[in-house]
Amino acid sequence: MSDQDRTPGRNAVSPVTLTAEDAPGQPPVTPGLLDLYRGFEKALLVPLWTRIGGLMPEHPRSKAQPHRWEWRTLLDLAGRSGELVPVGRGGERRAIALANPGLGGRPYATPTLWAAIQYLMPGEDAPEHRHTQNAFRFVVEGEGVWTVVERDPVPMRRGDFLPQAGMHWHAHHNATDAPMAWIDGLDIPFQYDIEAQFFDFGRDELSGEERTTPERSRSERLWGHPGLVPVSHVERARPGRGTPLLRYRWEDTDAALTDQLELEREGHPGTVEPGHALVRYADPATAEDVLPTIRAQFHRVRAGAETAPRRETGSSVYQVFDGSGRVTVGGVSWSVQRGDLFVVPSWAPLSMRSEASPSDSDSGALDLFQFSDAPVLTKLNLFRTHVEENA
């Protein structure tokens, strides 16, 4: 049998189905047109005039839906998993992914972004592995876990952002007598759909040196000094490889946000809009995004302030770090509080109103961590934003 004989057009039902429609912009429905469409189906062809509205809409129409996950529910289920599900080869991580209700049950927060709560029990180790997927960890509460990246132990504490570019060996160990949870973000859906991913198993156990609990990692000692880069390593830090700094401390993020709002109060430029401070995590060697496919930012919205509705191409996941407020994504609104996560699909307008107070926020404001696929769209010249006027 020839290769041609094996095609669906010869021996199987074609996956292409075409329907002739008596509609504006469509050709008249005639026996000849019907016969032409059957020919297209057998030859595995699809004419543009039958699909242009779906393939080339006027603006992005995301399959993802706006959705919120409550932190207390996630934490409860992760804790129950800690009692029932071991960590080791096979599952690799006790990570529980957010599944967007518009994406058919796949473990995707958005079409390009994966987000999960990871949970490590006292004394547990998560074994070493590496993968092409770019990743990060963000800690909304707790401490006691060290992530070990290329044999460099890195502390994880509340408010810390820990990026990790693809193909770096990494493991985790909990050095305390209490469990700890954090969120993971990766570009798994993007790499899976473009069929570019690789994964390698590493060692099952960490060495004694890697199980230490230093206050600062070696990467921080080299790269964690604002405005200063180590000349001995700067040649190794090339654009597109990801940040060499493995931990962005909460103390530094908090200070930057505080200073922006104080400058605003003094009448100087500093915020992106009234009451809205925003910082972006950057590669200290290149000033580019920390990861090739993921942008990470942190927002602080002063109590009583509301952000103007903003649309962006590409998708984002937000986690409330502190405070409370009201978030509107498209036509959906939620009350949010510490730890809650929510999704903003492509081109859906987002606005946030801070209802925070000293009773529910250390800063007295609504603090939110955000990650998105903006670097991918920027490289392809597809990133676009639009800010609406506040009513």
C-alpha positions in Angstrom: 0.0 0.0 0.0 1.4 3.4 -0.9 1.6 6.4 1.4 -1.1 8.1 -0.6 -3.4 5.1 0.0 -3.0 5.6 3.8 -4.3 9.1 3.8 -7.7 9.8 5.4 -9.0 10.9 2.0 -8.6 7.3 0.7 -9.4 4.9 3.5 -10.9 6.8 6.4 -13.5 9.5 7.3 -11.9 12.9 6.7 -11.4 15.1 9.8 -12.4 18.0 7.6 -16.1 18.8 7.6 -17.4 21.7 5.5 -21.0 23.1 5.4 -22.3 25.3 2.6 -24.2 28.2 4.1 -26.7 30.6 2.5 -25.2 33.6 4.2 -23.8 37.0 3.4 -20.2 36.8 2.1 -20.7 33.1 1.2 -21.0 31.7 -2.4 -24.5 30.5 -3.6 -25.3 27.0 -2.4 -25.4 24.9 -5.6 -24.8 21.2 -6.4 -21.5 22.2 -7.8 -20.5 24.0 -4.6 -21.5 20.9 -2.5 -19.4 18.7 -4.8 -16.5 21.1 -4.5 -16.7 21.0 -0.7 -16.7 17.1 -0.7 -13.6 17.3 -2.8 -11.9 19.7 -0.3 -12.8 17.3 2.5 -11.2 14.3 0.7 -8.1 16.3 -0.1 -7.8 17.6 3.5 -8.3 21.3 2.4 -10.2 24.1 4.1 -11.1 27.2 2.2 -10.5 30.5 4.0 -13.9 31.9 3.2 -15.5 29.3 5.5 -13.3 30.0 8.5 -12.0 33.6 8.4 -14.3 34.8 11.2 -12.9 32.2 13.6 -9.3 32.3 12.4 -8.9 36.1 12.1 -11.3 37.8 14.5 -11.3 41.6 15.0 -9.7 41.2 18.4 -8.5 38.3 20.6 -11.2 35.9 21.7 -9.6 33.8 24.4 -10.9 30.3 25.2 -9.7 30.9 28.7 -12.3 32.3 31.2 -11.8 34.8 34.0 -11.7 32.7 37.2 -10.8 32.9 40.8 -9.4 30.3 43.1 -9.7 30.9 46.9 -6.4 30.3 48.7 -8.0 28.7 51.8 -9.5 26.0 49.5 -6.2 25.4 47.8 -4.3 25.3 51.0 -6.8 22.8 52.6 -6.7 20.5 49.6 -2.9 20.7 49.4 -2.6 19.9 53.1 -4.8 16.8 52.7 -2.7 15.8 49.8 0.4 16.1 52.0 -1.1 13.4 54.3 -2.0 11.0 51.4 0.4 11.6 48.5 4.2 10.9 48.8 6.8 13.0 47.0 9.3 11.1 44.9 10.0 9.6 41.6 6.8 9.2 39.6 5.0 12.3 40.7 8.2 14.3 41.3 6.4 17.1 43.0 3.3 17.5 45.2 2.0 20.2 42.9 -1.7 20.8 42.2 -2.4 22.8 39.0 -5.1 25.4 38.4 -7.5 24.2 35.6 -9.2 27.1 33.8 -12.9 26.2 33.2 -12.7 27.2 29.6 -9.8 24.9 28.6 -11.5 21.5 28.6 -10.1 20.2 31.9 -6.4 20.5 31.0 -4.1 21.6 33.8 -3.7 25.1 32.3 -4.4 28.4 34.0 -4.3 30.0 30.6 -3.5 28.8 27.1 0.2 29.6 27.7 0.7 29.5 31.5 0.7 26.8 34.2 0.1 27.7 37.8 0.0 25.4 40.8 0.2 25.2 44.6 3.1 23.1 45.7 3.2 21.6 49.2 6.2 20.1 51.1 5.8 18.3 54.4 8.3 18.6 57.3 11.7 17.0 56.5 10.7 16.1 52.9 12.8 16.4 49.8 11.5 16.9 46.3 14.0 15.0 44.0 16.3 16.7 41.5 15.3 17.2 37.9 15.5 19.7 35.1 13.3 20.7 32.1 13.2 23.2 29.3 10.2 24.9 30.8 11.0 28.2 32.5 9.7 28.3 36.0 9.5 30.3 39.2 8.3 30.0 42.8 6.5 32.8 44.7 5.9 32.5 48.4 2.7 34.0 49.8 3.2 32.7 53.4 5.6 30.6 55.4 9.2 29.8 55.3 11.6 26.8 55.9 12.0 25.4 52.4 15.3 25.8 50.4 15.2 25.3 46.7 18.6 23.9 45.5 19.4 25.2 41.9 22.6 23.8 40.4 23.6 22.7 43.9 23.1 26.3 45.3 20.7 26.3 48.3 18.3 29.3 48.0 16.0 30.3 50.9 12.3 30.7 50.3 10.4 33.2 52.5 7.2 35.1 52.4 7.1 37.6 49.6 10.2 36.1 47.9 10.2 35.6 44.1 12.5 32.8 42.9 12.8 32.6 39.1 14.6 29.7 37.4 15.3 29.5 33.6 14.9 26.2 31.8 17.4 23.3 32.0 18.8 24.1 35.4 19.0 21.2 37.9 16.8 21.8 40.9 15.4 20.2 44.0 13.7 21.3 47.2 14.1 20.4 50.9 12.0 21.4 53.9 14.4 22.0 56.8 11.7 22.6 59.4 9.0 20.7 61.4 6.1 22.5 59.6 4.7 22.1 56.1 5.1 24.9 53.6 3.1 25.9 50.5 3.9 28.2 47.6 2.9 28.8 44.0 4.7 27.6 41.0 4.5 29.2 37.6 5.7 27.7 34.3 5.3 28.0 30.6 4.2 24.3 30.3 1.2 24.9 28.0 3.2 27.1 25.6 6.1 24.6 25.3 3.7 21.6 25.1 1.6 23.1 22.3 4.6 24.1 20.2 6.2 20.6 20.9 9.5 21.9 22.1 9.8 20.4 25.7 12.5 18.2 27.2 12.8 16.7 30.8 15.6 14.9 32.6 15.6 13.1 35.9 18.4 14.0 38.3 19.8 12.6 41.6 17.4 11.1 44.1 19.2 12.6 47.1 20.9 15.8 48.0 24.4 16.0 49.4 25.0 17.3 52.9 26.3 20.6 51.6 23.1 21.1 49.6 21.0 20.4 52.6 22.5 23.4 54.5 20.3 26.5 55.1 22.3 29.6 54.3 20.8 33.0 54.8 21.8 34.0 51.3 22.5 31.8 48.2 25.7 32.1 46.2 23.7 33.7 43.4 22.5 36.4 45.8 26.0 37.1 47.0 27.1 37.6 43.3 24.1 39.3 41.8 21.9 40.7 44.6 23.5 44.1 44.8 21.4 46.9 43.2 23.1 48.5 40.2 26.2 46.4 40.5 27.2 43.3 38.4 30.1 40.9 39.0 32.6 41.4 36.2 33.8 37.9 36.7 30.4 36.5 35.6 28.9 39.2 33.3 30.1 37.6 30.1 28.2 34.4 31.0 24.9 36.4 31.4 23.6 36.7 27.9 20.2 38.0 26.8 17.5 35.4 26.6 19.1 32.9 29.0 17.2 34.1 32.1 18.2 35.9 35.2 21.3 34.6 37.2 19.7 36.0 40.4 17.7 33.1 42.0 15.9 35.1 44.7 14.3 38.5 44.7 13.8 39.3 48.4 10.5 40.7 49.6 12.3 43.4 51.6 13.6 45.0 48.4 10.2 44.7 46.6 8.3 46.2 49.5 10.8 49.1 49.8 10.5 49.9 46.0 6.7 49.9 46.2 6.6 52.1 49.3 9.0 54.6 47.8 6.8 55.0 44.7 3.7 55.8 46.7 5.6 58.2 48.9 7.0 60.0 45.9 3.4 60.3 44.6 2.2 61.8 48.0 5.1 64.3 47.8 3.9 65.4 44.3 6.6 63.7 42.3 6.3 61.1 39.5 6.6 57.5 40.7 3.4 55.6 40.1 1.8 54.3 36.9 -1.5 55.9 37.8 -2.9 57.6 40.9 -2.5 55.2 43.9 -1.0 52.4 41.8 2.7 51.4 42.3 4.1 48.8 40.0 7.5 47.1 39.8 8.8 44.6 37.3 11.4 41.9 38.2 14.3 42.3 35.9 17.5 40.4 35.0 20.3 42.4 36.7 22.7 41.7 33.9 20.5 42.8 31.0 17.5 44.7 32.5 15.3 42.4 30.4 12.5 40.2 31.8 13.7 37.6 34.3 12.7 34.7 32.1 12.5 34.3 28.3 8.8 33.5 28.3 7.5 34.9 31.6 7.1 38.4 32.9 6.7 38.9 36.6 5.5 42.1 38.3 4.2 43.3 41.6 1.3 45.8 42.1 0.4 47.9 45.2 -2.9 49.7 45.1 -3.4 52.3 47.8 -6.5 51.8 50.0 -9.5 53.4 48.3 -7.8 53.7 44.9 -9.1 51.9 41.8 -7.1 51.2 38.7 -8.3 52.1 35.3 -9.6 49.2 33.2 -6.6 47.8 31.2 -6.5 45.3 28.3 -3.4 43.4 27.2 -2.8 40.8 24.6 -1.6 37.6 26.2 -2.7 36.3 29.5 -1.9 36.8 33.2 -2.3 35.1 36.5 -2.5 37.2 39.7 -2.1 36.2 43.3 -3.2 38.5 46.1 -0.2 38.8 48.5 -1.8 41.0 51.1 -4.9 43.1 51.7 -8.4 42.8 50.2 -10.3 44.4 47.4 -12.6 44.1 44.5 -11.3 42.8 41.1 -13.2 43.0 37.8 -12.1 40.9 34.8 -14.4 41.4 31.8 -17.9 41.2 33.1 -16.9 39.2 36.2 -16.2 40.7 39.6 -14.9 39.1 42.8 -14.0 40.1 46.3 -10.4 38.9 46.9 -8.2 38.4 49.9 -4.7 37.1 50.8 -3.6 34.2 48.7 -6.5 34.2 46.2 -5.5 33.6 42.6 -7.3 34.8 39.5 -6.8 34.7 35.7 -7.0 37.5 33.2 -7.5 36.2 29.6 -6.1 37.9 26.6 -7.7 41.3 25.9 -10.1 41.1 28.9 -10.3 44.4 30.7 -8.9 44.3 34.3 -9.6 46.8 37.1 -8.8 46.5 40.8 -10.2 48.4 43.7 -8.3 48.3 47.0 -10.4 47.8 50.2 -7.3 47.0 52.3 -6.7 48.3 55.8 -4.0 47.8 58.5 -6.1 44.9 59.8 -5.6 42.8 56.7 -2.5 44.2 55.1 1.0 44.9 56.5 1.3 47.7 53.9 -2.2 49.0 54.4 -2.7 48.5 50.6 -3.8 45.8 48.2 -0.7 43.9 47.1 -0.7 41.6 44.1 1.9 39.4 42.4 1.4 39.0 38.6 3.0 36.8 35.9 2.2 36.8 32.2 3.4 35.6 28.8 4.3 39.1 27.7 7.9 38.4 26.7 6.7 35.9 24.1 4.3 38.4 22.5 6.8 41.2 22.7 9.4 39.2 20.8 6.8 38.5 18.1 5.7 42.2 18.0 2.2 41.1 19.2 2.1 42.7 22.6 -0.5 45.4 22.8 -2.1 47.3 25.6 -5.1 49.7 26.0 -6.1 51.6 29.1 -9.6 52.9 29.3 -10.7 56.0 31.2 -12.1 55.3 34.6 -15.8 56.1 34.8 
